[in-house]
């Protein structure tokens, strides 16, 4: 993978992780009950996708 592609992949991974942090913060402060749990699980899955993207950019 060329360096420019790695740069873009790492940038996208950082943005995806930022989205997951925003989502978990929103879920914990503004929601209750089942919706809170669903949003937390979605945020966790998004964080894993960002982690995999970041790991792929290092390789």
C-alpha positions as CSV (number, residue, x, y, z in Angstrom):
1,X,0.0,0.0,0.0
2,X,1.4,3.4,-0.9
3,X,2.0,6.0,1.8
4,X,-0.8,8.3,0.5
5,X,-3.4,5.5,0.8
6,X,-2.2,4.7,4.3
7,X,-2.6,8.4,5.2
8,X,-6.2,8.5,4.0
9,X,-7.0,5.2,5.7
10,X,-5.7,6.4,9.0
11,X,-7.6,9.6,8.7
12,X,-10.8,7.8,8.0
13,X,-10.1,5.5,11.0
14,X,-9.6,8.5,13.2
15,X,-12.9,10.1,12.0
16,X,-14.8,6.8,12.6
17,X,-13.4,6.6,16.1
18,X,-14.5,10.2,16.7
19,X,-18.0,9.3,15.5
20,X,-18.1,6.4,18.0
21,X,-17.0,8.6,20.9
22,X,-19.7,11.2,20.0
23,X,-22.3,8.5,19.8
24,X,-21.4,6.9,23.1
25,X,-21.4,10.3,24.8
26,X,-24.8,11.1,23.3
27,X,-26.2,7.7,24.3
28,X,-25.0,8.0,27.9
29,X,-26.1,11.6,28.5
30,X,-29.4,11.9,26.5
31,X,-31.0,8.5,26.3
32,X,-32.3,5.8,28.7
33,X,-33.3,2.2,28.6
34,X,-33.1,0.0,25.5
35,X,-32.2,2.9,23.2
36,X,-29.2,3.6,25.3
37,X,-28.0,0.0,25.1
38,X,-28.6,-0.2,21.3
39,X,-26.6,3.0,20.7
40,X,-23.8,1.8,23.0
41,X,-23.5,-1.5,21.0
42,X,-23.6,0.4,17.7
43,X,-20.8,2.7,19.0
44,X,-18.8,-0.3,20.1
45,X,-19.1,-1.9,16.6
46,X,-18.1,1.4,15.0
47,X,-15.1,1.6,17.3
48,X,-14.0,-1.8,16.2
49,X,-14.3,-0.8,12.6
50,X,-12.1,2.2,13.3
51,X,-9.6,0.0,15.1
52,X,-9.4,-2.4,12.2
53,X,-8.9,0.6,9.8
54,X,-6.2,2.0,12.0
55,X,-4.4,-1.4,12.2
56,X,-4.7,-1.8,8.4
57,X,-3.1,1.6,7.9
58,X,-0.1,0.6,10.0
59,X,0.6,-2.6,8.0
